[in-house]
Amino acid sequence: MSGPCHGTIVDRRTSGGGVTGALGSYVVQDDEDERYYSFDCRQIMTEGFRTIRTGERVCFHVSAQSPDRAEFVIHLDQPDPAEYYL
């Protein structure tokens, strides 16, 4: 496994991820080398509902098994709950 990378979520799809294609899929662009990596909601490291918004900054690792896949994705921009509950 490579060291941690930082990037921005550039695309979000409601399906296409996971073995059966039923999970949401995402694309992150690495800030350093500008490559694109895909991942599904199972790779988002959080408790509860696993989703990420387009434009959100994340930290991730590149998969050793699939070099075009991101894994262990961590939110860097936490949304303000007041935006959703006012």
Buried (B, 14 or more C-beta within 10 A) or exposed (E): EEEEBBBBBEEBEEEEBEEEEEBBBBBBBBEEEEEEBBBBBEBBEEEEEBEBEEEBBBBBBBBEEEEEBBBBBBBEEEEEEEEEEE
